[in-house]
Amino acid sequence: MKSAAATHSVIEALTHQHPNADTELHYRNAFELLVATMLSAQSTDAGVNKVTPSLLAKFPDARALAVAPAAEVEALIHATGFFRQKAKSLTGMSRALVERHGGEVPRTMEALVKLPGVGRKTANVVLGHALGVPGLPVDRHVLRVSHRLGIADSDDPERVEQQLTGALPPGLWTRASDTLILHGRRVCKPEPLCEECAVTDACEFYVEASREGKPDPPPSAGTKRRKPAGASPRKKALARRRR
Ligand code: SF4
């Protein structure tokens, strides 16, 4: 696995490739981002952004959502999938905010993960984006890209969070996560578009796949064995050498 300095350098290069990386969820305060992030499980951010305006117009804060009728919440969030469980989590989370935190979103990981339906990833999204507390959310994109780059080596999101936060300064955590997520969505997809990537030289997956005589790229932890799409890395490496 890469050193902290090399990890920092790779993240810096990717932030140049994706200078505007940020959460794509729409929100105006920590409560709205908490709701949106909970709804984003098994859904797209664009899909969540379509339902949150009407949900939050009707139930704008924890006190309102805590006593919302389940059927009404379910109808409003139906399009995001798993709507019954999500409605239950949203009202449970809101009740806990009212009972334990005066209706406000707490500013610590410890308190956030005690709310119904809130895990570390959701807590880190809210801490980092809405509360100004450094947090590094690890989702499937962060796992895939960080494994391929060689800046993390575990299938456990919490362990990967520890590895990345251990290598990067706190002020970079949230941006690093946003950047890895955007890179995973646009470039380092399950079938990666390596020809569009700014960090091929630092990528273990790419370098391995480019080695002459090696039949296939190595499997990346938590990632199916796949070859980069387009011209193969080996062919591109050979072409580079010929130039
Ligand atoms: S070189 Fe390819 S596999 Fe490596 S990070 Fe870039 S897109 Fe992903």
Residues whose N, C-alpha, C, O or C-beta is under 5 A from the ligand:
A	BS01	SF4	R148 V187 C188 P192 L193 C194 C197 V199 T200 C203 F205 Y206
